[in-house]
Amino acid sequence: MSKKNRLRAMYWACSDKPLNFMTAMIDISVIIPTFNRLACLPDALDSVFSQPGVRVECIVVDDGSSDGTVPYIRERYKERDLIVIEKPSRSGPQVSRNLGMEVARGEFVTFLDSDDYFEPNTLAERVRLCRDGELEALFSSFRVKFVGRRWDLVKNVGKTARDCPGDYAAALRDFKIAPMITIMYRRSAHEGFKLDETLASGHDDDLALHLIRTCRFAFDDVLAATIVQHVGERVATPRNLMIGDAQLLQKYSTDLVRLHGCGYLNRRRGQALAGLWSVGQFKRTAQLCPVAADHGSMAVALALGVLYLPRRWWNSLRKRVMMRVVRVVL
């Protein structure tokens, strides 16, 4: 059985609605991967279904939850345009997002994490901006909400507070472009596209770079979503963050040399090496070896890595101290 047919079979087994159950045009498909998030998933779903002026298809991909997530949301949202896909075994959020992207039928596609939520009245505005500007991708602004024991701290991250590259060359200078849940793209312009499941982290960066490289895009100032982070919570481990940074650097090394030169790539490679070493990933050093003769010198990169390592350790220590202070204050 082909992968597409297996997916259709999984869909039929997990949903009480056939693939063509909606005949009206769907404006946007929202894909939510989840694993044992029953306590907060309804808030995420309510923020999707309460959006006015837009026809939404919501796709929840469950990664083997054991807390009753699937039966609960099926019953609570049985009158909504909700698709639920149950994976037989746990395989991570990127596999879940890719499954959701395969069955999505909206004009646009966006993502939401099960512990975050969309701000009111923002989906229709983002769809309008895409249509009016004939955009194939849109990067929206967002809020970060730190939830503490005594009070919460909310930070608005708009266009003036972040890097908004104007082209692919500028985007390559800083992979950290936009969180996954703030990215919207036109499905017809990226038919068949999948997230890179081999990356340890940085999937939002990889998606952003792909969109900026291949299509007409824009950044807006709509505070589209809130990222909820409990004080002390780690979204990704430092180890995975450093490995993901190194993987992305190697993946885009040819473009970096073409647009910025091998000297720039050597500096970035040295920084990535320092990051790997700072989390004890010495065995991964060889993964950053140049893949072509014009991609710089590994000896130079190693020397730069040694020079950058004290700065990396200092930044890591400073971040840990800052987070400890935040935990005490909040």
C-alpha positions in Angstrom: 0.0 0.0 0.0 1.4 3.4 -0.9 2.1 6.1 1.7 -0.8 8.2 0.4 -3.2 5.3 0.6 -2.0 4.4 4.1 -2.6 8.0 5.2 -6.1 7.9 3.7 -6.8 4.6 5.5 -5.5 6.1 8.8 -7.7 9.2 8.2 -10.8 7.1 7.7 -10.0 5.0 10.7 -9.6 8.0 12.9 -12.2 10.4 11.7 -16.0 10.1 11.4 -16.0 12.4 8.4 -15.2 11.4 4.8 -12.5 13.3 2.9 -15.0 15.3 1.0 -17.3 16.1 3.9 -17.0 19.9 3.3 -17.9 21.3 0.0 -17.5 25.0 0.8 -14.1 26.5 0.3 -11.8 26.3 3.3 -9.9 29.5 3.9 -7.2 28.0 6.1 -6.1 24.7 7.6 -4.7 24.8 11.1 -2.4 21.9 12.0 -1.9 21.0 15.7 0.4 18.2 16.8 -0.3 17.0 20.3 0.9 14.5 22.9 -0.7 14.3 26.4 -1.9 17.9 26.4 -5.5 17.4 27.3 -5.3 20.1 30.0 -4.4 22.9 27.5 -5.4 21.6 24.1 -9.1 22.8 24.4 -7.8 26.4 24.8 -5.8 26.1 21.6 -8.8 24.6 19.8 -11.2 27.2 21.1 -8.9 29.9 19.9 -9.1 28.4 16.4 -12.9 27.8 16.2 -13.7 31.3 17.7 -12.1 33.1 14.8 -14.8 35.1 12.9 -14.9 35.8 9.2 -12.9 32.8 8.1 -13.7 29.2 7.2 -11.2 27.0 9.2 -10.3 23.4 9.0 -8.5 22.2 12.1 -6.3 19.1 11.9 -5.2 17.6 15.2 -2.5 14.9 14.9 -2.2 12.9 18.1 1.2 11.3 18.8 0.0 8.4 20.9 -1.5 10.3 23.9 -2.5 8.2 26.9 -4.5 10.9 28.7 -7.8 10.6 26.8 -7.1 13.4 24.4 -8.7 11.9 21.3 -12.1 10.8 22.7 -12.5 14.0 24.6 -11.9 16.4 21.7 -14.0 14.3 19.3 -17.0 14.5 21.6 -16.4 18.2 22.6 -15.9 19.4 19.0 -18.1 16.9 17.1 -20.0 19.8 15.5 -16.8 21.5 14.3 -14.7 21.1 11.2 -12.2 19.0 13.2 -10.1 16.2 11.7 -8.3 13.9 14.2 -5.5 11.6 13.1 -4.1 9.1 15.6 -0.6 7.9 15.0 -0.1 4.2 16.1 3.3 5.0 17.7 5.1 8.1 18.9 7.3 9.7 16.2 7.5 13.4 17.1 5.8 16.7 16.2 7.5 17.1 12.7 6.1 13.7 11.5 2.7 14.9 12.9 2.9 18.2 11.1 3.8 16.4 7.8 0.8 14.1 8.2 -1.4 17.1 8.7 0.0 18.9 5.7 -0.8 15.9 3.5 -4.5 16.0 4.3 -4.9 19.8 4.5 -7.3 21.3 2.0 -7.4 24.9 2.9 -6.3 27.7 0.6 -3.7 28.6 3.3 -1.9 26.4 5.9 -0.7 27.5 9.4 0.4 25.7 12.6 -0.4 25.9 16.3 1.1 24.1 19.2 -1.3 22.4 21.6 -0.2 24.6 24.6 -0.4 27.9 22.7 -3.3 29.8 21.2 -4.3 32.3 18.5 -5.2 35.8 19.4 -8.8 36.8 18.7 -9.8 38.1 15.3 -6.4 37.5 13.7 -6.8 34.6 11.2 -9.2 36.5 8.9 -6.8 39.5 9.0 -3.8 37.4 8.0 -5.8 35.7 5.2 -6.8 39.1 3.9 -3.3 40.4 3.9 -2.1 37.4 1.9 -4.9 37.8 -0.6 -4.6 41.5 -1.0 -0.8 41.3 -1.3 -0.9 38.2 -3.5 1.4 36.6 -1.0 2.4 33.0 -0.9 3.8 33.3 2.7 3.3 35.6 5.6 5.3 35.9 8.8 3.2 37.4 11.7 4.1 39.0 15.0 3.5 37.2 18.3 3.4 37.4 22.1 5.4 35.3 24.5 3.7 34.7 27.8 5.9 33.5 30.7 3.6 31.9 33.3 4.9 32.1 36.9 3.7 31.1 40.3 2.7 34.6 41.3 2.1 36.5 38.0 2.6 36.3 34.3 5.0 38.3 32.1 3.9 39.1 28.5 6.2 40.3 25.8 5.0 41.5 22.4 7.4 40.7 19.6 6.5 43.0 16.6 8.3 43.9 13.4 10.5 46.5 15.2 11.6 43.9 17.8 12.9 41.2 15.5 14.8 40.7 12.3 12.6 40.9 9.2 14.9 39.9 6.2 14.0 41.3 2.9 15.4 38.5 0.8 16.9 35.1 1.0 20.5 36.4 1.3 19.6 38.4 4.4 17.6 35.5 5.9 20.7 33.3 5.7 22.6 35.7 8.0 20.3 34.7 10.9 18.3 31.5 10.7 16.1 32.6 13.7 13.4 34.2 11.6 9.9 33.2 13.0 8.3 30.7 15.3 6.4 27.9 13.5 3.0 29.1 14.7 3.4 32.6 13.2 4.0 31.3 9.7 1.2 31.0 7.1 1.7 29.9 3.5 -0.5 29.3 0.4 -0.9 25.6 0.0 -1.1 25.5 -3.8 2.3 27.2 -4.1 4.0 24.6 -2.0 2.2 21.4 -2.9 4.1 18.4 -1.7 6.5 20.3 0.6 7.4 18.5 3.9 9.3 19.5 7.0 12.7 18.0 7.3 12.3 15.2 9.9 16.0 14.6 10.2 16.7 17.9 12.0 17.1 17.8 15.8 15.6 21.3 16.0 15.2 24.4 13.9 12.3 23.2 11.9 10.7 26.6 12.0 13.9 28.1 10.7 14.1 25.6 7.9 10.5 26.3 6.9 11.0 30.0 6.9 14.2 29.8 4.8 12.3 27.6 2.2 9.5 30.0 2.0 11.7 33.1 1.7 13.8 31.4 -1.0 10.9 30.2 -3.1 8.0 32.6 -3.0 6.6 36.1 -2.5 6.4 36.8 1.2 5.9 39.6 3.7 6.2 40.3 7.5 3.2 41.9 9.2 2.6 43.5 12.6 -0.5 41.5 13.5 0.0 39.9 17.0 -1.3 36.6 15.7 -0.6 34.1 18.4 0.7 33.7 22.0 3.4 31.3 22.9 2.9 30.1 26.4 6.0 29.2 28.3 5.9 28.2 32.0 8.9 29.5 33.9 11.6 26.8 33.9 10.0 25.0 31.0 12.4 23.9 28.2 10.9 23.9 24.7 14.0 22.2 23.4 17.2 21.0 25.1 20.4 22.9 24.6 21.8 19.7 23.1 19.1 19.5 20.4 19.4 23.3 19.8 23.1 23.1 19.1 22.8 20.0 16.9 19.9 21.5 15.0 22.0 24.7 14.4 24.9 22.6 13.0 22.6 20.6 10.8 21.0 23.7 9.3 24.4 25.3 8.7 25.5 22.2 6.8 22.2 22.0 4.9 22.5 25.6 3.6 26.3 25.7 3.3 26.3 25.9 -0.5 23.9 28.9 -0.5 26.0 30.6 2.2 29.2 30.3 0.2 27.4 31.5 -3.0 25.8 34.5 -1.3 28.3 35.4 1.5 31.6 33.7 0.7 33.6 30.9 2.3 35.1 33.2 4.9 31.6 33.9 6.3 30.8 30.2 6.3 34.0 29.4 8.2 32.9 31.9 10.9 29.5 30.4 11.1 31.0 26.9 11.2 33.3 27.9 14.1 30.3 29.2 16.0 28.4 26.0 15.4 31.4 24.0 16.6 31.6 26.0 19.8 28.0 25.3 20.3 28.4 21.6 19.9 31.4 21.5 22.2 29.6 23.5 24.9 27.0 20.7 25.2 29.5 17.9 25.0 28.8 16.9 21.4 32.5 16.5 20.4 31.8 13.4 18.2 29.6 15.6 15.9 32.6 17.8 14.9 33.1 15.8 11.7 29.5 16.6 10.6 30.6 20.1 9.9 33.4 19.2 7.5 33.2 21.2 4.2 31.2 19.3 1.6 33.0 21.0 -1.3 36.5 22.3 -2.1 35.4 25.9 -2.1 33.6 25.7 1.2 36.5 26.9 3.3 39.0 25.1 5.6 38.1 22.8 8.5 41.3 23.8 10.2 40.3 27.4 10.2 36.8 26.5 11.5 38.3 24.4 14.3 40.6 27.3 15.3 37.6 29.7 15.3 35.6 27.2 17.3 38.2 27.2 20.1 38.2 31.1 20.1 34.4 31.2 20.2 34.0 28.6 22.9 34.6 30.9 26.0 32.0 33.3 24.6 29.6 30.4 24.2 30.1 29.2 27.7 29.7 32.8 29.1 26.4 33.3 27.1 25.1 30.0 28.3 25.9 30.8 31.9 24.4 34.2 31.6 21.2 32.7 30.2 20.9 30.2 33.0 21.4 32.9 35.6 18.8 35.1 33.9 16.2 32.3 33.8 16.9 31.5 37.5 16.2 35.1 38.4 13.0 35.1 36.3 11.8 32.0 38.1 12.4 33.6 41.5 10.7 36.8 40.5 7.6 35.3 38.8 
